[in-house]
Amino acid sequence: MKLNYLTILLFALSIGSATSVKAQAKELVRLYTIAEFDAKGKEVPLTGPNLHLLNYLETQLNIQFDLHRVPWKRAIENALNGDGMLMGMSITKERSEKFAFSEPINGNGNWLVTRCDRSFKYEKLEDLRGKTIGIVSGTSVGEEFDRQANQLFQVEHDTGAGIARLQKLALKRVDSLIWYGGISNAKEIEESINRRYEIKQDGNAKLFCVANKPVSILTNHFAMKIDSDKNQILQRISAAILKGRKDGSLPALMNPN
C-alpha cells in the first residue's frame, strides 16, 4: 500500500512538473513600438485594438511579447541591429531591402494638421510648397511625400509622437504636422486631437484643424531585419492574423485604398 501511494505521488509530481515546464515554455519576442505622451507627460497606453491583437497572437502562437515603447528612430536602429521586432512599420521600397514584413496589422492615415487660424487648402503635395511640416523621425508618409521632403517643402523632425508635437504647432514653429491616425474621416481625427490638447484658443474655440483628405493612407505591419532563420516568427504571425480575420477573432482590415 505504501509503495502504491509513493508511486501515485511521484506520478502526480511528474505530471505537475511537466505542466509547469510547458506553461513556462513560451518564446519571448522583443517588440518595439512608438512611445506617445499626453499633455501631462504620461505615456499614452496602447489602443484597445493593438492590445487585443498582441494578446491574441500570444495565445495563438504560445509566445510572450517583451514590449518596449521608445522613439521610433531608436526602435528602427535596434531592429536593424537584429534586436527584436517592430510593430507599426509601413512598407517602402527602401525598407523592403532591409526588413521582412508580416501581413498588415491595420490601415493608417497620415493626416495634415494645422492651427485653425493658419489653415490652408490641401488637395495635393504641391499645396505644401514652401511649408515646414512636422513629422516623427524615422517614419514614412508615403514614398512620394518622402521624395519631395526638403525639396518641395521642408520637414521638421520630432523624436516622439505625443503632445509635444501639437505644442510645437501651437507655438507656430511649424506650418503643419503629419498626425498618424486610423482610416477615419477628418472631423473624427480633428475632434480627437483637440480633446487631447487641454489649452484652448479664445476660450472654447478649437485650436487644431485637419485637412479633409489624408496626405497618404498606408498599412502598418510587424517587421524584422531580414534573416531567414529569425523571420519564421513573422510567417507564424501572418498565418495567425489571417486565421483570426477569417474566424472573426480579429477585425477585418480596413481597405486603405
KEKEFI-487149 format. One line per 4 residues: number of its first residue (from 1); their letters; for each residue x, y, z of C-alpha. Coordinates in steps of 0.05 Angstrom, whole numbers, always signed. Layout:
NUM	A	X,Y,Z ~ ...
This chain:
1	MKLN	+0,+0,+0 ~ +57,+49,+18 ~ +91,+32,-48 ~ +28,+46,-88
5	YLTI	+18,+113,-52 ~ +90,+133,-65 ~ +83,+114,-139 ~ +20,+155,-146
9	LLFA	+52,+214,-111 ~ +114,+212,-156 ~ +70,+206,-218 ~ +28,+266,-196
13	LSIG	+91,+307,-183 ~ +119,+289,-251 ~ +54,+310,-285 ~ +53,+376,-247
17	SATS	+126,+388,-264 ~ +114,+374,-338 ~ +54,+421,-339 ~ +94,+475,-305
21	VKAQ	+151,+469,-356 ~ +101,+471,-413 ~ +68,+533,-385 ~ +135,+568,-380
25	AKEL	+160,+548,-448 ~ +134,+610,-484 ~ +180,+641,-535 ~ +200,+711,-514
29	VRLY	+195,+762,-571 ~ +224,+831,-560 ~ +177,+881,-592 ~ +187,+956,-605
33	TIAE	+133,+1007,-619 ~ +130,+1082,-616 ~ +120,+1118,-549 ~ +66,+1171,-544
37	FDAK	+54,+1220,-487 ~ -5,+1262,-464 ~ -7,+1335,-441 ~ +18,+1315,-372
41	GKEV	+77,+1276,-399 ~ +46,+1209,-383 ~ +54,+1153,-433 ~ -10,+1140,-472
45	PLTG	-29,+1066,-468 ~ -33,+1023,-530 ~ -100,+1026,-564 ~ -151,+972,-549
49	PNLH	-146,+940,-618 ~ -70,+935,-613 ~ -73,+905,-543 ~ -125,+855,-568
53	LLNY	-80,+836,-627 ~ -19,+825,-583 ~ -59,+783,-533 ~ -89,+742,-590
57	LETQ	-20,+728,-621 ~ +10,+709,-553 ~ -46,+658,-542 ~ -46,+630,-613
61	LNIQ	+30,+624,-620 ~ +49,+609,-548 ~ +95,+669,-547 ~ +104,+728,-500
65	FDLH	+119,+798,-524 ~ +171,+837,-487 ~ +144,+906,-504 ~ +189,+967,-508
69	RVPW	+159,+1035,-525 ~ +213,+1082,-549 ~ +224,+1138,-601 ~ +212,+1108,-670
73	KRAI	+281,+1123,-698 ~ +313,+1086,-640 ~ +265,+1027,-650 ~ +286,+1021,-722
77	ENAL	+360,+1025,-704 ~ +351,+970,-652 ~ +314,+926,-702 ~ +368,+936,-754
81	NGDG	+419,+912,-703 ~ +379,+847,-700 ~ +350,+865,-633 ~ +276,+848,-638
85	MLMG	+214,+863,-678 ~ +178,+927,-697 ~ +103,+939,-692 ~ +72,+991,-737
89	MSIT	+120,+998,-796 ~ +94,+1015,-866 ~ +127,+985,-928 ~ +171,+1025,-975
93	KERS	+219,+1002,-1029 ~ +279,+1024,-987 ~ +254,+989,-924 ~ +239,+925,-963
97	EKFA	+314,+919,-977 ~ +328,+914,-902 ~ +264,+888,-869 ~ +217,+829,-875
101	FSEP	+143,+845,-862 ~ +82,+809,-836 ~ +11,+813,-862 ~ -19,+882,-850
105	INGN	-39,+899,-778 ~ -83,+958,-796 ~ -94,+1016,-843 ~ -62,+1082,-824
109	GNWL	-79,+1152,-846 ~ -27,+1207,-848 ~ -67,+1269,-834 ~ -47,+1342,-844
113	VTRC	-59,+1383,-781 ~ -54,+1460,-777 ~ -72,+1514,-729 ~ -143,+1534,-749
117	DRSF	-123,+1607,-755 ~ -66,+1588,-803 ~ -100,+1533,-842 ~ -93,+1526,-917
121	KYEK	-126,+1485,-971 ~ -95,+1417,-983 ~ -111,+1374,-1043 ~ -43,+1351,-1068
125	LEDL	+30,+1354,-1047 ~ +41,+1417,-1089 ~ -2,+1453,-1038 ~ +54,+1442,-987
129	RGKT	+104,+1482,-1028 ~ +147,+1526,-983 ~ +115,+1500,-919 ~ +150,+1469,-859
133	IGIV	+117,+1403,-840 ~ +130,+1366,-775 ~ +139,+1290,-779 ~ +163,+1238,-730
137	SGTS	+235,+1220,-743 ~ +243,+1152,-778 ~ +171,+1149,-804 ~ +148,+1146,-875
141	VGEE	+89,+1188,-900 ~ +88,+1151,-966 ~ +143,+1147,-1019 ~ +121,+1208,-1059
145	FDRQ	+119,+1252,-996 ~ +186,+1224,-974 ~ +217,+1241,-1042 ~ +192,+1313,-1040
149	ANQL	+214,+1325,-969 ~ +265,+1382,-963 ~ +254,+1398,-1037 ~ +182,+1419,-1048
153	FQVE	+173,+1432,-974 ~ +216,+1427,-911 ~ +208,+1375,-856 ~ +219,+1385,-782
157	HDTG	+236,+1320,-746 ~ +205,+1304,-679 ~ +232,+1248,-635 ~ +166,+1227,-604
161	AGIA	+93,+1221,-624 ~ +59,+1257,-568 ~ +31,+1323,-544 ~ +98,+1359,-553
165	RLQK	+86,+1358,-629 ~ +20,+1395,-621 ~ +52,+1445,-574 ~ +104,+1460,-627
169	LALK	+48,+1472,-677 ~ +11,+1516,-628 ~ +73,+1559,-620 ~ +77,+1567,-696
173	RVDS	+145,+1533,-701 ~ +118,+1492,-760 ~ +63,+1507,-810 ~ +32,+1439,-804
177	LIWY	+47,+1369,-780 ~ +31,+1298,-800 ~ -13,+1263,-750 ~ -13,+1187,-752
181	GGIS	-84,+1161,-742 ~ -133,+1110,-766 ~ -173,+1108,-830 ~ -230,+1152,-810
185	NAKE	-255,+1220,-831 ~ -223,+1287,-818 ~ -274,+1311,-767 ~ -265,+1250,-723
189	IEES	-189,+1258,-724 ~ -197,+1333,-711 ~ -243,+1322,-651 ~ -195,+1270,-623
193	INRR	-135,+1316,-629 ~ -170,+1376,-597 ~ -194,+1332,-539 ~ -122,+1312,-524
197	YEIK	-97,+1384,-522 ~ -121,+1419,-459 ~ -104,+1491,-478 ~ -160,+1522,-519
201	QDGN	-156,+1583,-565 ~ -202,+1642,-550 ~ -240,+1607,-495 ~ -272,+1545,-522
205	AKLF	-252,+1552,-595 ~ -216,+1493,-625 ~ -143,+1504,-638 ~ -126,+1450,-689
209	CVAN	-157,+1435,-757 ~ -148,+1374,-800 ~ -148,+1375,-876 ~ -207,+1339,-908
213	KPVS	-163,+1285,-940 ~ -102,+1249,-913 ~ -34,+1260,-946 ~ -30,+1185,-953
217	ILTN	-62,+1121,-928 ~ -15,+1062,-915 ~ -17,+995,-880 ~ +24,+980,-817
221	HFAM	+60,+914,-805 ~ +104,+876,-758 ~ +175,+879,-786 ~ +244,+850,-772
225	KIDS	+313,+855,-802 ~ +318,+805,-859 ~ +344,+740,-831 ~ +319,+674,-860
229	DKNQ	+326,+639,-793 ~ +294,+691,-748 ~ +239,+714,-796 ~ +200,+650,-787
233	ILQR	+163,+683,-729 ~ +135,+734,-779 ~ +107,+678,-821 ~ +73,+649,-759
237	ISAA	+45,+717,-741 ~ +19,+727,-812 ~ -16,+659,-811 ~ -48,+675,-743
241	ILKG	-72,+743,-767 ~ -104,+713,-830 ~ -136,+659,-787 ~ -162,+710,-738
245	RKDG	-193,+753,-792 ~ -226,+692,-823 ~ -258,+666,-759 ~ -275,+734,-731
249	SLPA	-225,+734,-674 ~ -193,+796,-706 ~ -230,+853,-742 ~ -227,+856,-817
253	LMNP	-172,+900,-847 ~ -200,+968,-867 ~ -184,+978,-940 ~ -130,+1032,-946
257	N	-146,+1047,-1019
